[in-house]
Amino acid sequence: MSKKTIIVFSGEYDKVMAAFVIANGAAAMDDEVTMFFTFWGLSALRKPGNRAGEKTKLQQAFSAMLPKQIEKLGISKFNFGGLGRFMMKKVMKAANVMTLAQLLDTAREQGIKIIACTMSMDVMGITQSELIDGIEYAGVATYLAEADEGNVNLFI
């Protein structure tokens, strides 16, 4: 069995979608897959709603500016205040392409390991209660140990 690792640094809809398409494709080929979400990529793992809790003013600002759930991520080009994402999702639906939320669900069903970077969580002021259930929390050493065993390592 081969092993693939993907660092998800971007918080943009189309880039996170590419990460999940690749991860799900690899898992469907019986590869072991680890996705490590860091900095802006953590937005893809946020639960809907506002969970401010105890945060510094800067952490509160980050929290307020970041998308509150996976389907609210902006796209990397031509976002136009969310209009670009709306158009992209409409085209995807017409082409019978899975939504980002469905790709996340499929990844979890296939046993893809999803890790939230604890250092990035601290910097961004994101708590475990703000993130989806069923994921792991670890630092860069854990990712590097996974990557050492991988034959493909991607940064998205």
MODELLER restraints for C-alpha pairs under 7 A, 6 or more apart:
rsr = mdl.restraints
at = mdl.atoms
rsr.add(forms.Gaussian(group=physical.xy_distance, feature=features.Distance(at['CA:1:A'], at['CA:30:A']), mean=6.81, stdev=0.5))
rsr.add(forms.Gaussian(group=physical.xy_distance, feature=features.Distance(at['CA:1:A'], at['CA:31:A']), mean=5.69, stdev=0.5))
rsr.add(forms.Gaussian(group=physical.xy_distance, feature=features.Distance(at['CA:2:A'], at['CA:31:A']), mean=4.98, stdev=0.5))
rsr.add(forms.Gaussian(group=physical.xy_distance, feature=features.Distance(at['CA:2:A'], at['CA:32:A']), mean=6.29, stdev=0.5))
rsr.add(forms.Gaussian(group=physical.xy_distance, feature=features.Distance(at['CA:2:A'], at['CA:150:A']), mean=6.96, stdev=0.5))
rsr.add(forms.Gaussian(group=physical.xy_distance, feature=features.Distance(at['CA:2:A'], at['CA:151:A']), mean=6.61, stdev=0.5))
rsr.add(forms.Gaussian(group=physical.xy_distance, feature=features.Distance(at['CA:3:A'], at['CA:31:A']), mean=5.47, stdev=0.5))
rsr.add(forms.Gaussian(group=physical.xy_distance, feature=features.Distance(at['CA:3:A'], at['CA:32:A']), mean=4.64, stdev=0.5))
rsr.add(forms.Gaussian(group=physical.xy_distance, feature=features.Distance(at['CA:3:A'], at['CA:33:A']), mean=5.87, stdev=0.5))
rsr.add(forms.Gaussian(group=physical.xy_distance, feature=features.Distance(at['CA:3:A'], at['CA:149:A']), mean=6.71, stdev=0.5))
rsr.add(forms.Gaussian(group=physical.xy_distance, feature=features.Distance(at['CA:3:A'], at['CA:150:A']), mean=4.48, stdev=0.5))
rsr.add(forms.Gaussian(group=physical.xy_distance, feature=features.Distance(at['CA:3:A'], at['CA:151:A']), mean=5.91, stdev=0.5))
rsr.add(forms.Gaussian(group=physical.xy_distance, feature=features.Distance(at['CA:3:A'], at['CA:152:A']), mean=6.98, stdev=0.5))
rsr.add(forms.Gaussian(group=physical.xy_distance, feature=features.Distance(at['CA:4:A'], at['CA:31:A']), mean=6.88, stdev=0.5))
rsr.add(forms.Gaussian(group=physical.xy_distance, feature=features.Distance(at['CA:4:A'], at['CA:32:A']), mean=6.20, stdev=0.5))
rsr.add(forms.Gaussian(group=physical.xy_distance, feature=features.Distance(at['CA:4:A'], at['CA:33:A']), mean=4.85, stdev=0.5))
rsr.add(forms.Gaussian(group=physical.xy_distance, feature=features.Distance(at['CA:4:A'], at['CA:34:A']), mean=6.44, stdev=0.5))
rsr.add(forms.Gaussian(group=physical.xy_distance, feature=features.Distance(at['CA:4:A'], at['CA:150:A']), mean=5.11, stdev=0.5))
rsr.add(forms.Gaussian(group=physical.xy_distance, feature=features.Distance(at['CA:4:A'], at['CA:151:A']), mean=6.17, stdev=0.5))
rsr.add(forms.Gaussian(group=physical.xy_distance, feature=features.Distance(at['CA:4:A'], at['CA:152:A']), mean=4.91, stdev=0.5))
rsr.add(forms.Gaussian(group=physical.xy_distance, feature=features.Distance(at['CA:4:A'], at['CA:153:A']), mean=5.92, stdev=0.5))
rsr.add(forms.Gaussian(group=physical.xy_distance, feature=features.Distance(at['CA:5:A'], at['CA:33:A']), mean=5.72, stdev=0.5))
rsr.add(forms.Gaussian(group=physical.xy_distance, feature=features.Distance(at['CA:5:A'], at['CA:34:A']), mean=4.77, stdev=0.5))
rsr.add(forms.Gaussian(group=physical.xy_distance, feature=features.Distance(at['CA:5:A'], at['CA:35:A']), mean=5.83, stdev=0.5))
rsr.add(forms.Gaussian(group=physical.xy_distance, feature=features.Distance(at['CA:5:A'], at['CA:146:A']), mean=6.98, stdev=0.5))
rsr.add(forms.Gaussian(group=physical.xy_distance, feature=features.Distance(at['CA:5:A'], at['CA:147:A']), mean=5.88, stdev=0.5))
rsr.add(forms.Gaussian(group=physical.xy_distance, feature=features.Distance(at['CA:5:A'], at['CA:150:A']), mean=6.38, stdev=0.5))
rsr.add(forms.Gaussian(group=physical.xy_distance, feature=features.Distance(at['CA:5:A'], at['CA:152:A']), mean=6.40, stdev=0.5))
rsr.add(forms.Gaussian(group=physical.xy_distance, feature=features.Distance(at['CA:5:A'], at['CA:153:A']), mean=4.79, stdev=0.5))
rsr.add(forms.Gaussian(group=physical.xy_distance, feature=features.Distance(at['CA:5:A'], at['CA:154:A']), mean=6.31, stdev=0.5))
rsr.add(forms.Gaussian(group=physical.xy_distance, feature=features.Distance(at['CA:6:A'], at['CA:34:A']), mean=6.32, stdev=0.5))
rsr.add(forms.Gaussian(group=physical.xy_distance, feature=features.Distance(at['CA:6:A'], at['CA:35:A']), mean=4.77, stdev=0.5))
rsr.add(forms.Gaussian(group=physical.xy_distance, feature=features.Distance(at['CA:6:A'], at['CA:36:A']), mean=6.14, stdev=0.5))
rsr.add(forms.Gaussian(group=physical.xy_distance, feature=features.Distance(at['CA:6:A'], at['CA:153:A']), mean=5.74, stdev=0.5))
rsr.add(forms.Gaussian(group=physical.xy_distance, feature=features.Distance(at['CA:6:A'], at['CA:154:A']), mean=4.65, stdev=0.5))
rsr.add(forms.Gaussian(group=physical.xy_distance, feature=features.Distance(at['CA:6:A'], at['CA:155:A']), mean=5.83, stdev=0.5))
rsr.add(forms.Gaussian(group=physical.xy_distance, feature=features.Distance(at['CA:7:A'], at['CA:35:A']), mean=5.89, stdev=0.5))
rsr.add(forms.Gaussian(group=physical.xy_distance, feature=features.Distance(at['CA:7:A'], at['CA:36:A']), mean=4.73, stdev=0.5))
rsr.add(forms.Gaussian(group=physical.xy_distance, feature=features.Distance(at['CA:7:A'], at['CA:37:A']), mean=6.01, stdev=0.5))
rsr.add(forms.Gaussian(group=physical.xy_distance, feature=features.Distance(at['CA:7:A'], at['CA:154:A']), mean=6.13, stdev=0.5))
rsr.add(forms.Gaussian(group=physical.xy_distance, feature=features.Distance(at['CA:7:A'], at['CA:155:A']), mean=4.74, stdev=0.5))
rsr.add(forms.Gaussian(group=physical.xy_distance, feature=features.Distance(at['CA:7:A'], at['CA:156:A']), mean=6.03, stdev=0.5))
rsr.add(forms.Gaussian(group=physical.xy_distance, feature=features.Distance(at['CA:8:A'], at['CA:16:A']), mean=6.90, stdev=0.5))
rsr.add(forms.Gaussian(group=physical.xy_distance, feature=features.Distance(at['CA:8:A'], at['CA:35:A']), mean=6.81, stdev=0.5))
rsr.add(forms.Gaussian(group=physical.xy_distance, feature=features.Distance(at['CA:8:A'], at['CA:36:A']), mean=5.90, stdev=0.5))
rsr.add(forms.Gaussian(group=physical.xy_distance, feature=features.Distance(at['CA:8:A'], at['CA:37:A']), mean=4.71, stdev=0.5))
rsr.add(forms.Gaussian(group=physical.xy_distance, feature=features.Distance(at['CA:8:A'], at['CA:38:A']), mean=6.19, stdev=0.5))
rsr.add(forms.Gaussian(group=physical.xy_distance, feature=features.Distance(at['CA:8:A'], at['CA:41:A']), mean=5.28, stdev=0.5))
rsr.add(forms.Gaussian(group=physical.xy_distance, feature=features.Distance(at['CA:8:A'], at['CA:155:A']), mean=6.33, stdev=0.5))
rsr.add(forms.Gaussian(group=physical.xy_distance, feature=features.Distance(at['CA:8:A'], at['CA:156:A']), mean=5.07, stdev=0.5))
rsr.add(forms.Gaussian(group=physical.xy_distance, feature=features.Distance(at['CA:9:A'], at['CA:37:A']), mean=6.18, stdev=0.5))
rsr.add(forms.Gaussian(group=physical.xy_distance, feature=features.Distance(at['CA:9:A'], at['CA:38:A']), mean=5.15, stdev=0.5))
rsr.add(forms.Gaussian(group=physical.xy_distance, feature=features.Distance(at['CA:9:A'], at['CA:39:A']), mean=5.88, stdev=0.5))
rsr.add(forms.Gaussian(group=physical.xy_distance, feature=features.Distance(at['CA:9:A'], at['CA:40:A']), mean=5.74, stdev=0.5))
rsr.add(forms.Gaussian(group=physical.xy_distance, feature=features.Distance(at['CA:9:A'], at['CA:41:A']), mean=4.60, stdev=0.5))
rsr.add(forms.Gaussian(group=physical.xy_distance, feature=features.Distance(at['CA:9:A'], at['CA:156:A']), mean=5.83, stdev=0.5))
rsr.add(forms.Gaussian(group=physical.xy_distance, feature=features.Distance(at['CA:10:A'], at['CA:16:A']), mean=6.73, stdev=0.5))
rsr.add(forms.Gaussian(group=physical.xy_distance, feature=features.Distance(at['CA:10:A'], at['CA:40:A']), mean=5.37, stdev=0.5))
rsr.add(forms.Gaussian(group=physical.xy_distance, feature=features.Distance(at['CA:10:A'], at['CA:41:A']), mean=4.74, stdev=0.5))
rsr.add(forms.Gaussian(group=physical.xy_distance, feature=features.Distance(at['CA:10:A'], at['CA:156:A']), mean=6.12, stdev=0.5))
rsr.add(forms.Gaussian(group=physical.xy_distance, feature=features.Distance(at['CA:11:A'], at['CA:40:A']), mean=4.62, stdev=0.5))
rsr.add(forms.Gaussian(group=physical.xy_distance, feature=features.Distance(at['CA:11:A'], at['CA:41:A']), mean=4.28, stdev=0.5))
rsr.add(forms.Gaussian(group=physical.xy_distance, feature=features.Distance(at['CA:11:A'], at['CA:43:A']), mean=5.93, stdev=0.5))
rsr.add(forms.Gaussian(group=physical.xy_distance, feature=features.Distance(at['CA:11:A'], at['CA:44:A']), mean=6.51, stdev=0.5))
rsr.add(forms.Gaussian(group=physical.xy_distance, feature=features.Distance(at['CA:11:A'], at['CA:73:A']), mean=6.50, stdev=0.5))
rsr.add(forms.Gaussian(group=physical.xy_distance, feature=features.Distance(at['CA:12:A'], at['CA:73:A']), mean=5.55, stdev=0.5))
rsr.add(forms.Gaussian(group=physical.xy_distance, feature=features.Distance(at['CA:12:A'], at['CA:74:A']), mean=5.25, stdev=0.5))
rsr.add(forms.Gaussian(group=physical.xy_distance, feature=features.Distance(at['CA:12:A'], at['CA:75:A']), mean=4.96, stdev=0.5))
rsr.add(forms.Gaussian(group=physical.xy_distance, feature=features.Distance(at['CA:12:A'], at['CA:76:A']), mean=5.58, stdev=0.5))
rsr.add(forms.Gaussian(group=physical.xy_distance, feature=features.Distance(at['CA:13:A'], at['CA:73:A']), mean=4.96, stdev=0.5))
rsr.add(forms.Gaussian(group=physical.xy_distance, feature=features.Distance(at['CA:13:A'], at['CA:74:A']), mean=5.46, stdev=0.5))
rsr.add(forms.Gaussian(group=physical.xy_distance, feature=features.Distance(at['CA:13:A'], at['CA:75:A']), mean=4.84, stdev=0.5))
rsr.add(forms.Gaussian(group=physical.xy_distance, feature=features.Distance(at['CA:14:A'], at['CA:75:A']), mean=5.57, stdev=0.5))
rsr.add(forms.Gaussian(group=physical.xy_distance, feature=features.Distance(at['CA:14:A'], at['CA:76:A']), mean=6.69, stdev=0.5))
rsr.add(forms.Gaussian(group=physical.xy_distance, feature=features.Distance(at['CA:15:A'], at['CA:156:A']), mean=6.53, stdev=0.5))
rsr.add(forms.Gaussian(group=physical.xy_distance, feature=features.Distance(at['CA:17:A'], at['CA:100:A']), mean=5.81, stdev=0.5))
rsr.add(forms.Gaussian(group=physical.xy_distance, feature=features.Distance(at['CA:19:A'], at['CA:156:A']), mean=6.65, stdev=0.5))
rsr.add(forms.Gaussian(group=physical.xy_distance, feature=features.Distance(at['CA:20:A'], at['CA:103:A']), mean=6.10, stdev=0.5))
rsr.add(forms.Gaussian(group=physical.xy_distance, feature=features.Distance(at['CA:20:A'], at['CA:104:A']), mean=6.81, stdev=0.5))
rsr.add(forms.Gaussian(group=physical.xy_distance, feature=features.Distance(at['CA:23:A'], at['CA:33:A']), mean=6.36, stdev=0.5))
rsr.add(forms.Gaussian(group=physical.xy_distance, feature=features.Distance(at['CA:24:A'], at['CA:107:A']), mean=5.70, stdev=0.5))
rsr.add(forms.Gaussian(group=physical.xy_distance, feature=features.Distance(at['CA:27:A'], at['CA:33:A']), mean=6.31, stdev=0.5))
rsr.add(forms.Gaussian(group=physical.xy_distance, feature=features.Distance(at['CA:27:A'], at['CA:110:A']), mean=6.47, stdev=0.5))
rsr.add(forms.Gaussian(group=physical.xy_distance, feature=features.Distance(at['CA:33:A'], at['CA:112:A']), mean=5.22, stdev=0.5))
rsr.add(forms.Gaussian(group=physical.xy_distance, feature=features.Distance(at['CA:33:A'], at['CA:113:A']), mean=6.23, stdev=0.5))
rsr.add(forms.Gaussian(group=physical.xy_distance, feature=features.Distance(at['CA:34:A'], at['CA:112:A']), mean=5.94, stdev=0.5))
rsr.add(forms.Gaussian(group=physical.xy_distance, feature=features.Distance(at['CA:34:A'], at['CA:113:A']), mean=4.60, stdev=0.5))
rsr.add(forms.Gaussian(group=physical.xy_distance, feature=features.Distance(at['CA:34:A'], at['CA:114:A']), mean=6.04, stdev=0.5))
rsr.add(forms.Gaussian(group=physical.xy_distance, feature=features.Distance(at['CA:35:A'], at['CA:113:A']), mean=6.09, stdev=0.5))
rsr.add(forms.Gaussian(group=physical.xy_distance, feature=features.Distance(at['CA:35:A'], at['CA:114:A']), mean=4.94, stdev=0.5))
rsr.add(forms.Gaussian(group=physical.xy_distance, feature=features.Distance(at['CA:35:A'], at['CA:115:A']), mean=6.10, stdev=0.5))
rsr.add(forms.Gaussian(group=physical.xy_distance, feature=features.Distance(at['CA:36:A'], at['CA:114:A']), mean=6.20, stdev=0.5))
rsr.add(forms.Gaussian(group=physical.xy_distance, feature=features.Distance(at['CA:36:A'], at['CA:115:A']), mean=4.80, stdev=0.5))
rsr.add(forms.Gaussian(group=physical.xy_distance, feature=features.Distance(at['CA:36:A'], at['CA:116:A']), mean=6.01, stdev=0.5))
rsr.add(forms.Gaussian(group=physical.xy_distance, feature=features.Distance(at['CA:36:A'], at['CA:117:A']), mean=6.74, stdev=0.5))
rsr.add(forms.Gaussian(group=physical.xy_distance, feature=features.Distance(at['CA:36:A'], at['CA:143:A']), mean=6.64, stdev=0.5))
rsr.add(forms.Gaussian(group=physical.xy_distance, feature=features.Distance(at['CA:37:A'], at['CA:115:A']), mean=6.06, stdev=0.5))
rsr.add(forms.Gaussian(group=physical.xy_distance, feature=features.Distance(at['CA:37:A'], at['CA:116:A']), mean=4.94, stdev=0.5))
rsr.add(forms.Gaussian(group=physical.xy_distance, feature=features.Distance(at['CA:37:A'], at['CA:117:A']), mean=5.93, stdev=0.5))
rsr.add(forms.Gaussian(group=physical.xy_distance, feature=features.Distance(at['CA:38:A'], at['CA:116:A']), mean=6.41, stdev=0.5))
rsr.add(forms.Gaussian(group=physical.xy_distance, feature=features.Distance(at['CA:38:A'], at['CA:117:A']), mean=5.15, stdev=0.5))
rsr.add(forms.Gaussian(group=physical.xy_distance, feature=features.Distance(at['CA:38:A'], at['CA:120:A']), mean=5.70, stdev=0.5))
rsr.add(forms.Gaussian(group=physical.xy_distance, feature=features.Distance(at['CA:39:A'], at['CA:120:A']), mean=5.12, stdev=0.5))
rsr.add(forms.Gaussian(group=physical.xy_distance, feature=features.Distance(at['CA:42:A'], at['CA:116:A']), mean=6.74, stdev=0.5))
rsr.add(forms.Gaussian(group=physical.xy_distance, feature=features.Distance(at['CA:43:A'], at['CA:66:A']), mean=6.42, stdev=0.5))
rsr.add(forms.Gaussian(group=physical.xy_distance, feature=features.Distance(at['CA:43:A'], at['CA:67:A']), mean=5.93, stdev=0.5))
rsr.add(forms.Gaussian(group=physical.xy_distance, feature=features.Distance(at['CA:43:A'], at['CA:68:A']), mean=6.79, stdev=0.5))
rsr.add(forms.Gaussian(group=physical.xy_distance, feature=features.Distance(at['CA:43:A'], at['CA:69:A']), mean=6.52, stdev=0.5))
rsr.add(forms.Gaussian(group=physical.xy_distance, feature=features.Distance(at['CA:43:A'], at['CA:70:A']), mean=6.70, stdev=0.5))
rsr.add(forms.Gaussian(group=physical.xy_distance, feature=features.Distance(at['CA:44:A'], at['CA:69:A']), mean=6.12, stdev=0.5))
rsr.add(forms.Gaussian(group=physical.xy_distance, feature=features.Distance(at['CA:44:A'], at['CA:70:A']), mean=4.41, stdev=0.5))
rsr.add(forms.Gaussian(group=physical.xy_distance, feature=features.Distance(at['CA:45:A'], at['CA:69:A']), mean=6.83, stdev=0.5))
rsr.add(forms.Gaussian(group=physical.xy_distance, feature=features.Distance(at['CA:45:A'], at['CA:70:A']), mean=6.52, stdev=0.5))
rsr.add(forms.Gaussian(group=physical.xy_distance, feature=features.Distance(at['CA:45:A'], at['CA:131:A']), mean=5.36, stdev=0.5))
rsr.add(forms.Gaussian(group=physical.xy_distance, feature=features.Distance(at['CA:45:A'], at['CA:132:A']), mean=5.72, stdev=0.5))
rsr.add(forms.Gaussian(group=physical.xy_distance, feature=features.Distance(at['CA:46:A'], at['CA:68:A']), mean=5.80, stdev=0.5))
rsr.add(forms.Gaussian(group=physical.xy_distance, feature=features.Distance(at['CA:46:A'], at['CA:69:A']), mean=4.96, stdev=0.5))
rsr.add(forms.Gaussian(group=physical.xy_distance, feature=features.Distance(at['CA:46:A'], at['CA:70:A']), mean=6.84, stdev=0.5))
rsr.add(forms.Gaussian(group=physical.xy_distance, feature=features.Distance(at['CA:46:A'], at['CA:130:A']), mean=5.63, stdev=0.5))
rsr.add(forms.Gaussian(group=physical.xy_distance, feature=features.Distance(at['CA:46:A'], at['CA:131:A']), mean=4.32, stdev=0.5))
rsr.add(forms.Gaussian(group=physical.xy_distance, feature=features.Distance(at['CA:46:A'], at['CA:132:A']), mean=5.91, stdev=0.5))
rsr.add(forms.Gaussian(group=physical.xy_distance, feature=features.Distance(at['CA:47:A'], at['CA:68:A']), mean=6.44, stdev=0.5))
rsr.add(forms.Gaussian(group=physical.xy_distance, feature=features.Distance(at['CA:47:A'], at['CA:69:A']), mean=5.45, stdev=0.5))
rsr.add(forms.Gaussian(group=physical.xy_distance, feature=features.Distance(at['CA:47:A'], at['CA:130:A']), mean=5.65, stdev=0.5))
rsr.add(forms.Gaussian(group=physical.xy_distance, feature=features.Distance(at['CA:47:A'], at['CA:131:A']), mean=5.26, stdev=0.5))
rsr.add(forms.Gaussian(group=physical.xy_distance, feature=features.Distance(at['CA:47:A'], at['CA:132:A']), mean=5.39, stdev=0.5))
rsr.add(forms.Gaussian(group=physical.xy_distance, feature=features.Distance(at['CA:48:A'], at['CA:68:A']), mean=5.25, stdev=0.5))
rsr.add(forms.Gaussian(group=physical.xy_distance, feature=features.Distance(at['CA:48:A'], at['CA:69:A']), mean=5.07, stdev=0.5))
rsr.add(forms.Gaussian(group=physical.xy_distance, feature=features.Distance(at['CA:49:A'], at['CA:68:A']), mean=6.28, stdev=0.5))
rsr.add(forms.Gaussian(group=physical.xy_distance, feature=features.Distance(at['CA:51:A'], at['CA:130:A']), mean=6.10, stdev=0.5))
rsr.add(forms.Gaussian(group=physical.xy_distance, feature=features.Distance(at['CA:52:A'], at['CA:60:A']), mean=6.77, stdev=0.5))
rsr.add(forms.Gaussian(group=physical.xy_distance, feature=features.Distance(at['CA:55:A'], at['CA:125:A']), mean=6.34, stdev=0.5))
rsr.add(forms.Gaussian(group=physical.xy_distance, feature=features.Distance(at['CA:59:A'], at['CA:124:A']), mean=5.70, stdev=0.5))
rsr.add(forms.Gaussian(group=physical.xy_distance, feature=features.Distance(at['CA:59:A'], at['CA:125:A']), mean=4.62, stdev=0.5))
rsr.add(forms.Gaussian(group=physical.xy_distance, feature=features.Distance(at['CA:62:A'], at['CA:124:A']), mean=6.14, stdev=0.5))
rsr.add(forms.Gaussian(group=physical.xy_distance, feature=features.Distance(at['CA:63:A'], at['CA:125:A']), mean=6.97, stdev=0.5))
rsr.add(forms.Gaussian(group=physical.xy_distance, feature=features.Distance(at['CA:67:A'], at['CA:73:A']), mean=5.70, stdev=0.5))
rsr.add(forms.Gaussian(group=physical.xy_distance, feature=features.Distance(at['CA:70:A'], at['CA:100:A']), mean=6.88, stdev=0.5))
rsr.add(forms.Gaussian(group=physical.xy_distance, feature=features.Distance(at['CA:70:A'], at['CA:101:A']), mean=6.39, stdev=0.5))
rsr.add(forms.Gaussian(group=physical.xy_distance, feature=features.Distance(at['CA:71:A'], at['CA:100:A']), mean=6.52, stdev=0.5))
rsr.add(forms.Gaussian(group=physical.xy_distance, feature=features.Distance(at['CA:71:A'], at['CA:101:A']), mean=6.49, stdev=0.5))
rsr.add(forms.Gaussian(group=physical.xy_distance, feature=features.Distance(at['CA:74:A'], at['CA:82:A']), mean=6.14, stdev=0.5))
rsr.add(forms.Gaussian(group=physical.xy_distance, feature=features.Distance(at['CA:74:A'], at['CA:85:A']), mean=6.02, stdev=0.5))
rsr.add(forms.Gaussian(group=physical.xy_distance, feature=features.Distance(at['CA:75:A'], at['CA:84:A']), mean=6.77, stdev=0.5))
rsr.add(forms.Gaussian(group=physical.xy_distance, feature=features.Distance(at['CA:75:A'], at['CA:85:A']), mean=5.71, stdev=0.5))
rsr.add(forms.Gaussian(group=physical.xy_distance, feature=features.Distance(at['CA:78:A'], at['CA:84:A']), mean=5.54, stdev=0.5))
rsr.add(forms.Gaussian(group=physical.xy_distance, feature=features.Distance(at['CA:79:A'], at['CA:85:A']), mean=6.10, stdev=0.5))
rsr.add(forms.Gaussian(group=physical.xy_distance, feature=features.Distance(at['CA:114:A'], at['CA:135:A']), mean=5.38, stdev=0.5))
rsr.add(forms.Gaussian(group=physical.xy_distance, feature=features.Distance(at['CA:114:A'], at['CA:136:A']), mean=6.14, stdev=0.5))
rsr.add(forms.Gaussian(group=physical.xy_distance, feature=features.Distance(at['CA:115:A'], at['CA:135:A']), mean=5.94, stdev=0.5))
rsr.add(forms.Gaussian(group=physical.xy_distance, feature=features.Distance(at['CA:115:A'], at['CA:136:A']), mean=4.60, stdev=0.5))
rsr.add(forms.Gaussian(group=physical.xy_distance, feature=features.Distance(at['CA:115:A'], at['CA:137:A']), mean=5.36, stdev=0.5))
rsr.add(forms.Gaussian(group=physical.xy_distance, feature=features.Distance(at['CA:115:A'], at['CA:138:A']), mean=6.49, stdev=0.5))
rsr.add(forms.Gaussian(group=physical.xy_distance, feature=features.Distance(at['CA:116:A'], at['CA:136:A']), mean=6.21, stdev=0.5))
rsr.add(forms.Gaussian(group=physical.xy_distance, feature=features.Distance(at['CA:116:A'], at['CA:137:A']), mean=4.91, stdev=0.5))
rsr.add(forms.Gaussian(group=physical.xy_distance, feature=features.Distance(at['CA:116:A'], at['CA:138:A']), mean=6.39, stdev=0.5))
rsr.add(forms.Gaussian(group=physical.xy_distance, feature=features.Distance(at['CA:117:A'], at['CA:137:A']), mean=6.13, stdev=0.5))
rsr.add(forms.Gaussian(group=physical.xy_distance, feature=features.Distance(at['CA:117:A'], at['CA:138:A']), mean=5.44, stdev=0.5))
rsr.add(forms.Gaussian(group=physical.xy_distance, feature=features.Distance(at['CA:117:A'], at['CA:139:A']), mean=5.28, stdev=0.5))
rsr.add(forms.Gaussian(group=physical.xy_distance, feature=features.Distance(at['CA:118:A'], at['CA:137:A']), mean=5.98, stdev=0.5))
rsr.add(forms.Gaussian(group=physical.xy_distance, feature=features.Distance(at['CA:118:A'], at['CA:138:A']), mean=5.49, stdev=0.5))
rsr.add(forms.Gaussian(group=physical.xy_distance, feature=features.Distance(at['CA:118:A'], at['CA:139:A']), mean=5.52, stdev=0.5))
rsr.add(forms.Gaussian(group=physical.xy_distance, feature=features.Distance(at['CA:119:A'], at['CA:139:A']), mean=6.32, stdev=0.5))
rsr.add(forms.Gaussian(group=physical.xy_distance, feature=features.Distance(at['CA:121:A'], at['CA:127:A']), mean=6.55, stdev=0.5))
rsr.add(forms.Gaussian(group=physical.xy_distance, feature=features.Distance(at['CA:147:A'], at['CA:153:A']), mean=6.32, stdev=0.5))
